[in-house]
Amino acid sequence: MAGRDHNRTEVSTGGAIAALAVFGLASNILSLSAPLFILVVYDVVLPAGSTETLAALLLMLAFAQIVQSLVDLSRARILARIGARLRQAAPAPAVFHGRTDSTPGAGLLQGLLSSPAALQALDLPLLPIVLCALFLLHPLMGWLAVSGMVLLAAIRAAEWRLAADPAQRLEVLSAQSASDMARAATAAPFLAATGQASATALRWKAIDSVLSHGHLRLSDIGAMSTILARGLRGFLQSAAVALGAWLAIRGQLSGGAIVAGSLLLSRSLGPFEQALAIWPSACRAWRFLRQSAPAPTTRRPWQAGAGIEAQGLTVRPNGLCILDDISFTVGPGQVMLVLGRSGSGKSALIRAIAGAMPLDQGRLTLGGAAISSSGAFARPSLGYLPERPVFGPGSVAEVIAGWGAARSAARAAGIEGAILSLPQGFDTPISTAEDILSGGQLRLLALARALSGNPEVLLLDDPDPGGDAEARAVLFAALRAARERGACVVVAARQSTLLPLCDLVLILEGGRARAFGPVAEVLRDLPRHHWQSAAGPKAGAA
Ligand SMILES: Nc1ncnc2c1ncn2[C@@H]1O[C@H](COP(=O)(O)OP(=O)(O)OP(=O)(O)O)[C@@H](O)[C@H]1O
């Protein structure tokens, strides 16, 4: 079905491009009516002194201009619709490690194709014909147009060179300012209370002042190039008339050809100049079109009997080794507890399995499917409770429902009642829910998201930080249920409270595996003081 829609979009876009080409040809032929009119008035009407011919010619010109306006309007509408269609066909934004792509590119593409400059630049393919006409009038006319184009291109090239660095710095700063504003908006109620409000305002003001200087510099560069180009165009137009007059004095050109030459020159420079103006945006849009690939949406089939297999997992963000050569296997229906002190690498390991942290070395397979080292996201269904709950945009129901229904997951995590008491229940925007729900309730919300759709892999990072008896009972029930339905579960914790529910234990120390195996074996082989110290002072409380 999606494939048929895609084909229909391609066919209709193809038809629209063909219509654009036909209308473009018609518009350019019709645009020759004005120079032709002047040529005939000077060379035929004036010598013959015929007012009837003049009136008939004027009527024909008016008709041609009306038709051309209608044709141009159709071209603008078709072009804008191609832009909208391309934007709709673009994949949803792919978000990887703080970078958001695709929507800005899709918006840029639509904005570009809807601009009057793009419409004028569309005539660029007909430039050789206009140039030929100028060379036919007189070779010097042709060369004047060519040298004008070279000078216009040189002005724009100088602008791009001068603006490249400031524009890049401005882009980085704008993104930083936007992210600061978003962070400040989230933390707004606490900024004054923690004494950060004035520091935040000062920081914003400092960035904004640099932004303002950057914009000023860019606008100076842009204005200089635009005014230079406009001046050059005006001069070239007059130069064409002067050249025509000089040629007419020497008897090499007629009076009408002088004006026709000047008009043809402006027709050749117009599309060229507009094409130069939109060139940087067109390059960015082209890069976007080449890069955008549909995000994987399908759930990978789980190979029966397979679990999680990790061999030599190594993670070195910025060259610093935080996970070193970790290997383990978790079968279906098994729960592995990752135990270690603060900073030993538990969260890093959970993130690496979840695909939220790229592997630098090692092999990881989930349900028989290898996860690529780039942290690629095509994989079996996976429930992940991060150490700090982070939610994407949407309503409570939308952020919970990952692979399955929101309501049953909320019930399994024991948070259904709290959600129903929110102003709009499951339809409450998550930003409102975050202001209302307690820290513990938000963790349960994140647990509900992890449990949604009964995932084949369940990764829980520090699911029991507070030791609240009710929350712990919910967690124990969820773990038992996951185990019974054959899920592979990995739980990271600083304490051994969950040990009685676990089949395997992996003890981490400074990013390395201190011990791994069935719980009973590890506890027997490892001297008690070792796993106690690895798990922190409360280890052994179970
Ligand atoms: N992206 C990163 N870049 C550099 N270092 C990192 C990165 N992520 C984690 N680390 C470092 O790796 C080490 C392990 O971090 P991790 O969050 O996995 O610890 P943890 O065992 O989960 O600790 P805790 O129990 O306190 O949550 C820490 O020293 C941390 O600073």
The ligand as an SDF file (V2000), in Angstrom:
LIG
                    3D

 31 33  0  0  0  0  0  0  0  0999 V2000
   29.6610    9.5940   27.2210 N   0  0  0  0  0  0  0  0  0  0  0  0
   30.6340    9.4770   28.1130 C   0  0  0  0  0  0  0  0  0  0  0  0
   31.8260   10.0310   27.8980 N   0  0  0  0  0  0  0  0  0  0  0  0
   32.8340    9.9120   28.7740 C   0  0  0  0  0  0  0  0  0  0  0  0
   32.7380    9.2270   29.9300 N   0  0  0  0  0  0  0  0  0  0  0  0
   31.5600    8.6540   30.2040 C   0  0  0  0  0  0  0  0  0  0  0  0
   30.4470    8.7470   29.3150 C   0  0  0  0  0  0  0  0  0  0  0  0
   29.4280    8.0610   29.8530 N   0  0  0  0  0  0  0  0  0  0  0  0
   29.8780    7.5760   31.0350 C   0  0  0  0  0  0  0  0  0  0  0  0
   31.1510    7.9320   31.2420 N   0  0  0  0  0  0  0  0  0  0  0  0
   31.9890    7.5850   32.3870 C   0  0  0  0  0  0  0  0  0  0  0  0
   32.0020    6.1790   32.5140 O   0  0  0  0  0  0  0  0  0  0  0  0
   32.0050    5.7980   33.8580 C   0  0  0  0  0  0  0  0  0  0  0  0
   30.8750    4.8260   34.1100 C   0  0  0  0  0  0  0  0  0  0  0  0
   29.6590    5.5420   34.0170 O   0  0  0  0  0  0  0  0  0  0  0  0
   28.2630    4.8430   34.3170 P   0  0  0  0  0  0  0  0  0  0  0  0
   27.2110    5.8640   34.1860 O   0  0  0  0  0  0  0  0  0  0  0  0
   28.1510    3.6470   33.4600 O   0  0  0  0  0  0  0  0  0  0  0  0
   28.4530    4.4180   35.8460 O   0  0  0  0  0  0  0  0  0  0  0  0
   27.4560    3.5810   36.7390 P   0  0  0  0  0  0  0  0  0  0  0  0
   28.1640    2.3260   37.1010 O   0  0  0  0  0  0  0  0  0  0  0  0
   26.1380    3.4370   36.0800 O   0  0  0  0  0  0  0  0  0  0  0  0
   27.3530    4.5420   37.9850 O   0  0  0  0  0  0  0  0  0  0  0  0
   26.0720    4.8720   38.9230 P   0  0  0  0  0  0  0  0  0  0  0  0
   25.8390    3.6540   39.7540 O   0  0  0  0  0  0  0  0  0  0  0  0
   26.5220    6.0200   39.7470 O   0  0  0  0  0  0  0  0  0  0  0  0
   24.9520    5.1950   38.0240 O   0  0  0  0  0  0  0  0  0  0  0  0
   31.8900    7.0720   34.6790 C   0  0  0  0  0  0  0  0  0  0  0  0
   33.1810    7.4150   35.1540 O   0  0  0  0  0  0  0  0  0  0  0  0
   31.4110    8.1050   33.6970 C   0  0  0  0  0  0  0  0  0  0  0  0
   31.8920    9.3800   33.9860 O   0  0  0  0  0  0  0  0  0  0  0  0
  1  2  1  0
  2  3  1  0
  2  7  2  0
  3  4  2  0
  4  5  1  0
  5  6  2  0
  6  7  1  0
  6 10  1  0
  7  8  1  0
  8  9  2  0
  9 10  1  0
 10 11  1  0
 11 12  1  0
 11 30  1  0
 12 13  1  0
 13 14  1  0
 13 28  1  0
 14 15  1  0
 15 16  1  0
 16 17  2  0
 16 18  1  0
 16 19  1  0
 19 20  1  0
 20 21  2  0
 20 22  1  0
 20 23  1  0
 23 24  1  0
 24 25  2  0
 24 26  1  0
 24 27  1  0
 28 29  1  0
 28 30  1  0
 30 31  1  0
M  END
$$$$
